Amino acid sequence: MKIQSHFKRQILSAALAIVGMVTLAACSTGVVNSTYDVNRDVAMSASTLQFSNINPAVQMATAYGDRSVGEHGTFGKFPANFITPIHIHTGAYHGVVIKGVMTNPFKDETSPPEMPAGSYWYVPAGSEHATACVSATPCEFYFHAEQAFDFKVVE
């Protein structure tokens, strides 16, 4: 039990560090700086994020980079009790739950673990999975990828 608790604290600390390290400051117009300078301090208020719908149910906001062309850090929102179709991504990504309870069922998984705020997940490139908000309240999450974001529904 002690090891499990220590591991959970390490995962949470790492997840929070990822979120803190990769979010970049937005200028007063709300345009996000897409370059990352390791020598520049960064702080970004959640109120400066500009969410837009990528489909009727899912919203995303860029922390840094450009998710349509390459490496990026992106915040997302799912409505309550929402699940995506089974899909794949060309590139791998790391995700952290910020609000709500999510699951990330992989191919043929019938009882995926529930992930409350502070939880982490990883999806390798080409892995068949769904992503879901299983709470009665909307979910928010953060994800980082080294490649452009794509979403290919598995037929």
Secondary structure, 3 states (H helix, E strand, C coil): CHHHHHHHHHHHHHHHHHHHHHCCCECCCCCECCCCCCCCCCCCCHHHCCCEECCCCCEEEEEEECCCCCCEEEEEEECCCEECCCEECCCCEEEEEEECCEECCECCCCCCCCECCCCEEEECCCCCECCEECCCCCEEEEEEECCCCCCEECC
